[in-house]
Amino acid sequence: MSVVTRQFQMVYLLLEKGRMTAGELAEKLEVSPRTILRDVDALSAAGVPVYTTQGGGGGVALLDGYVLDRAAFTEEEQRQLLTALQSLPGQEGEQALTKLSALFHRSQEDWLQVNLSRWGGADEADNKKFRLLKQAVLERQTLAFDYASSYGSIRPRRALPARLVFKGQGWYLQAFDLEREDYRTFRLSRILSPAFTGEVFHRLLTPPDIGFSGDIPPLFRVEVKLRFAPYMAYRVYDEFDQGCVTRREDGSLLVDAVFPEDQWLYGYLLSFGAGVEVLAPDALRRRLAVLGQEIFRAHSEKPDTPCQVPDGMMGSSKTKEVPTMENYKDMKFCQSCGMPLTPGVELGTEADGSASPDYCGYCYKGGQFMGEMTMEEMIDFCAPMMAKGNPGMTEEQAKAQMHQFFPMLKRWKR
């Protein structure tokens, strides 16, 4: 929230309430009482008759009969405030915009419009979702919803909404996840069926800023080098920072980027079809080739019955005999990801810098886990690597073993 917007809200709160303490204003506007007193001085200097009184019944107030004067805002400040309101979807923003435009004697400059509905969508579902989440943030309503994560799962969440943020190409909800007891960032398009729980919270929420996507923990990060065909230029410049893109003489585009290595990344790269080539790393290149072959097989023949394609893709129902964890009972494992802690494997570190006896260096550093996730998400991430390291084992079999083994690991014990 800009200083101008905050001071404007303060004046409107005082017009509505009559008198408020600096503490009440600070809580409402999510700043410190000292900032409120500085705002009072700034508003007074701008000609707004706001004053403070001490003692019982004291606080911050406006002179009786005061009506907001447009002279309190410069031309540029008026333009910024109207633009901010114009960029918010919802009827309340439109009503406030109309009132302020009349107050400032300015016509509504219709150069900006925000519509959250996706291309091809015929209804207002996304705009309605935005309004519901906005209401939840402003009224401090606890939310319940299902969330489609990039690990391929859809799970219920309960969260305390803190703020809505637009970053890159989408809107996000920053909230305190009640199950994980930490702040999480949820992409709005992946929030399914949000609803109020009926619980109002009074906790002060201070979520961290949304970090750059390159800040991915080492366990999940993969540095990717891609080559795009010239006809993919529109998507490359849509989706990558121009600093990551090198245009070659033949019109092709080279992109260097950092991604989380999970199912989302495979699907994302496949969405470019034959317009992209993975130059590095080799493991990702091979994985994409295998997925491409599976897609080809699934679409090259017409199934005789509806069941043949799923059966072929899932593999035989007769499971092969694969090694069980009993075979490794004398081996030491990372108590987070299950990786064998054999000689030469980098160990994690405790807060004092000493080697951790329980965790590998990919999962644990400086006394903290490098990447918060559930046990299910860890299994989804580790299963492909376990299957690759055990010829004859499918990812399904790897997950089945991990579901038996992981609950015994220190990090996941209940």
N, C-alpha and C positions, 0 to 999 in steps of 0.2 A: 504494500500500500504506500503510495507516494505521500509526502508531507502535506501537499495541498489537499489531497483527498481526505487524509486523516483529520486535518483542521476543519474541513468542510463538514465532516461527519460529527465532529465535536460540537460545532455550532448547532447542527440540527438536533443532536441529543439534548442540548441545553434548552433549545426552543420547545422540545417535547416534554422534558422532565422538569424544567424550571431551575433545579439546582442539583448538582451531583458532586460527590467528593472526588478529589484527584485520584484516589484509589479505585473508585467505581469507574471513572473514565478510562483509567489505565487498563483495567481488566477488560472493559468493553472493546477498547481499540487495540489491545494486545501490545502495549508499550509500557514503559516504566512511569511511575508518578512524576519523576524528574522531567521526562519528556513532555508530559502533560503541562507542567508549569512553564516550560520553554514555549510550548504552543500558545499558552495564554498570553505570554509576553508578545509573541509574534502577531497574534490576532489583535491585541490592543494597539500595537504600533501601526497595524493596517487600518485602524479606525473602527474595529468591532468592539462595542462596549461590554467587554467581558471582564469580570473582576473576581478576586478571591477574598474569602472572609475566614477568620480563624475561630477556634472554639467549637463548642457544641452547636450543632445546626449549621455549621459553616460549610464552606466548599467553594465550588466554582459556579458562577451564575452570569446571566446576561441582564442588563438593565431592563426593567419592565417596559413593555411596549415596543421592544426592538423588533424590527423586521429586517431580514437578511438583505444586505445591500450588495448589488452586483459589483460595486466599486472595490470591494474587498479582494477581488481577483483581477489580476492583470489579463490582458487579451490572451496571452499564451497560456496562462493557467486555466482560463475558461475553456479554451480549445482542448487542452489536455483532459480536463474533466469530462467534457461532452464526448470526446473520443473514447475514453474509458467506459462510459456508460453504453455507448453505441456498440461496443465490442462484446457486450454480455448478452447472451440469449435470454429470453424470458420477458414476461409482461411487466414485472416490476421495473426492470431496466428501462423499458420503453416509456413507462409512466414518469419515472424520474427524469428521463431525457427531455420529455415534453415540458415538464415544469421548469427545469433549469434553462432550457432554450428560451422560454418565455421570460424568465427572470433576467437572463443576460441580454435579451433583445437580439438573439442570434437565430438565424434560420438553421434548421437541422441539415447539416451537410451530409448528404446521402452517398458518401464515398466508401463506406465500410459496412459490410453486413456479415454476420456470423450465422451460419446454418450448419448444425452438427449432423444432420441426416446424411447418410452415405449415398454415394451414387447408386442408382438402381433401386433405392428404397422408396416406398410409396407412402410411408406413414411418418409420424412424428416421434417414433420410439426413442431415438437418441436425444432429441431435444427434451422430451419428458424426463428421461433419465438424468440429464444434466440438471434440470430444475429440482428434481427430487434430491440429488446429491448436494446441490447448493443449499437447499432448505435444511438438510441434515447438518451441514457445516455451520450455518448461521444459528440454528436452534439447538446445536449440540445434542443431536439425536443419534443414539447408537444404531449402527446399520448391520443388517444381515444380508449376505448375498453369496452367490456361487461365483468362483473365479476360475477362468480358463488360463492356466499357467503355461509358460513356454516349455514345461517339462511334459506336456501332453496330458495333464490331468485336470479335472474339474472338481474342485472341492469347496465345501461351505466355509465361509469366513464370517467372523464377527469383528467389527472394528469401530473405533472412535474417529470420525472424519475430522481432519484438521484443515485442509485447504485444497482447492482445485488449481491445477497448474497446467499451462499450455507450454509444451516443449517439443521442438523438432516438428513433427507432423501430427501430433495428437494431444488430446487432453488426458491428464492424469489426476487421480485422487491420492493425496498423501494422507495416511491414516495410521492410528496406533492399532496394530493387530493384537486382539485380546488373547488369542491362542499362543502366538509366538512371543508375546510381551515385548514387542519392539515396533518401531515405525516401519511401514512398508509403503511402496508406491504401486498403485494399481492403474493400469491403462483402462480408460473408461469403456472402450469398445469390448473389453474382455470381462467387464462386470456384468453378471447375468442376474436378472430378477432381484434388484435391490429393493429392500423394504425396511421400514422402521421397526425396531424391536419394541418400542414403547418405553424404552429406558432413556432418561436424560442424564448426561454426565456433566460434571463441573470441573473436570481436570483441565489444567492449563496445558495445551499441546504445543510443542516446539519442534516440529519435524525438521530434519536437516534439509539443506538444499538438494535438489535432484542433481546427482553427480553426472559427469561425463561418462558415456557408455564405455570408454576405454578403461575405467576404473573397475575392472572385473577381476575377482580373485584368481590367482594363478591356476587353481584347480580347474577353473571353468573357462579360462581365456584361451583364445586361439588367434594368432596373427595370420591373417589371410591375404593372399595376393590374387587378384582376379583380373581377367581380361574380358572386356565386353565388346560385342560387335557394335559397329557404328550405329545401327538402327536402334540400339538400346540407350542411346544418349539421353533421351527424355527421362527415362527412369533413373539413370545414374545420377543426373543432376537433381532429380526429385529427392533422392534418398541418401546421397552421400555429400559430405562437406566438400566444397570445391578444392580445398587444400589437399584432399586425399586422392584427387583424380589427376592423371597425366594423360593428355591427348597425344596420340602417336600420328605419324605422317599418313598412315593408311586409314585414319579415321577411328581406329579402335581406341578403347579407353582402358588404362590400367588403374586399378584401385587397390590401395593398401589400407586395410582396416582391421580393427580388433572386434571380435564377436564372442558371445558366450557359446561354447560348443554344446549344443543340445538339439532336440528334435526340431525346435523352431528354426535353427540355422539351416538344417537340411531342406526343410520345406521352403524356406525363403529363397535359397539358391536355386532350387528346382523351379521356382515360379518364373525365373528368367528363361527357362527352356534351353534351347540351343544357343541362346544369345550370350551365355557366359561360359567361361572356362576357368576352372580353379587351377592356378599355377603353383600354389603352395598353401598349406603343407600337403605332402604326398598322401597322408592318411585321409585327409578330408577329400582329396581328389578321388581316391579309390572308393571311399564310402559313397560318394555321389554317383560314381559309375555303377556300383552295385545297385543302388536305388533306381537308377535309370533303367537297368536291365530288368528289374522287378516290375517296373511300370510297363515296359515293353511286353513282357510275358503276360501281364494281366490284361493287356488290351489287344494282343495279337490274335487271339482265338476267341470265338464266341463260346460261352459256356453252355453246355447242354441243360444244366439245371442251375438254379440260383445259388446252390451250395458249392459248386465246383471252384469258383474263383476264391472265396474265402479259404476253402480247404487247401488249395494250392499255395496260397500266400502264407498261411499259418504253418504249413508243414504237416507232416504225418502225425496222427494222433498217437502213434506208438513211440513213446519217448525212449531215447537211447540211454544206455547206462552211462552215467557221467560221474566224475569224482564227487564225493560228498565232503563236507567239512570235517568229518571224522578222520579222513585221510591226512588232515593237517593239524591234528589236535596238539601236537608238540610245537607248532610254529606260532610265532608272535605276530599279531595283526594290529594295524592301526585301528583304534577304537572308535573311529568315525566312518572311514570309507572301506575298511576291511582289507586294505592292501597289506601283503606280507611285509613285515619290517625286517627284511633280510639285510646282512652286512652290505654297506654301500648305499643303502636307501637313506635319503636325507630325512632327518627327524625334525619334528616341530620344535618350537622353543617356548619356554615359560616366560612369564613377565620379566624375570631377572636375566633372561638370555640363556639360561641353561637348557640342555636338551630335554625334550619331553619324553618320558618313558612310555607314553601311551599313543601318541599321535604322529602322523607323518608330516613333513614340511609343506605338503600341498593343502592340508586341512587346518593346520594349527600354527600360529605364529604370535609371539609376544603375549602368550597367555590367552589368546582369543581365537575362535574359529574363523577361518577365512571364507566366508560365504554362508549366510544363514539359510537353512532349508529344512524341510521335514525329512524323516526317514524315507518316505516314499519317493521324494524328489531325489535323494541321494541314490536310491536303488535304480531309479530310471536313468540316472546319469552313468552309474558304474556298470550296469548290466552289459551294454555293448562292448566295453573294454574287457570284461571278464569272458564273454563269449569269444571274442577275438583271440584271447590268450589261451583258450582251451579248445583246440580243433575238435569238431564233432558236437560241441555244445551250442545250443540255440540261445537266443536272448531270453526266450520264455523260461528255459531251464535255469539260466543264470539268475533270473528274477525269483524263481521258486526257491532256489537255494538261499539267496540273500534274505528273503522274507523269513526263513528259518533262523539264519545266522545273525542278522543285524540286531534283532531285539536283545541279543546277549552282549552286544558291544556297549561299552561304558557310556557313550554319548546318547544312545537310544534306549537305555534301560529305563523303565518306568517305576 
